[in-house]
């Protein structure tokens, strides 16, 4: 009964929040729906946090209670397919840096939901550029660093803003996964020592997946006395087997990409590749695998494992028919986050083109994250997530003049 009452209270609170927001009439000189041809002199009507109408403004009427907004360009709200915003905070001080725990090499049980700070200024910062949804969580830097969550950028609390509390489990192959854990002197060795080579890293990952399968078999046994105690680590990894929480494997060098594909095929786990600087070197293998890619930020620095990255990689993935989205990724320097609007803009100018670039941070990102039924395109019935611009969104001289999340309007701050 208590659980039912809590659910009822949450639903009433959500209904009250929608009721407090007036219906919207958003006029755009050009409206990119991501679900069809762009609309000239388009109109989007919003009621109760959902899109009610998308189409020509001519001949369409609406009641006087609508709040009217105007923009040169209207797009779906932008989706950052992989970030650490909300875990890596603006201050860049120990108290707001929760994106990576180095006490052990493998910690899939760590949940982004338990660390996400919805009110960190960086959340509002990315929202001011039109970003309405992020897949955020633990950063590369350990063999298995934790989980990601999908969240709207309202800036309320993690529980209020969450879309999917356990979206993916982050794994790092290559140099990112070889970082030695931090162990205080005199406190003994870490629970699982970090690998020193690529072969060791893949061997440790395979061993952990074998243990996960064995755990599942024992838990399913008929004799309750012989069932092992619950194990958060294995319960998390099990969700990669049924696809409900795929492994997000950061791999930039071609040999690490191929190792990730090899492990996924051997164990039948669901996989999304992250980074993929060497993707052009293994396009045929990527295409054959059917694996989706969350591509490195277009303007990331080319060094180390990512020395072969290119501003043209997105265009090559598009030409090869490999599903992908663009991310902001993790940045170790202030302000601790990139903005996918700019990353997509550079990809657009380097062979990808405007509409595919926009799709890489809207509908294609939503499909990759499994939330296309709710957001990613302007279609009646979907969440009213929109970005409003005073010009071409991919021109640096343009500005985001407003962001709409579930029908709530946020004015853009100074950039």
Secondary structure, DSSP 8 states (H G I E B T S, - for coil): -HHHHHHHHHHHHHHHHHHHS--EEEEEEEE--SSSS-EEEEEEEEETTEEEEEEESTT----TTSEEEEEEEEEE-EEEEEE-BTTB-TT-SGGGB-S---SSSB-TT--GGGT--TTSHHHHHHHTTTEEEEEEE--SSSSEEEEEEEEE---S-HHHHEEESS--EEEE-SGGGG------TTS---SS---SSHHHHHHHHHHHHHHHHHHHHHHT-S-GGGS----HHHHHHHHHHHTSS-EEEEE-SHHHHHHHHHHHHHHT--EEEEE-TTGGGGHHHHHHHT-EEEE--TT----GGGTT--TTHHHHHHHHT--EEE--B--SSTT----HHHHHHHHIIIII-HHHHHHHTTHHHHHHHT-TTTSSS--TTSB--EEEESS-TTSTT--EEEEEETTEEE-----
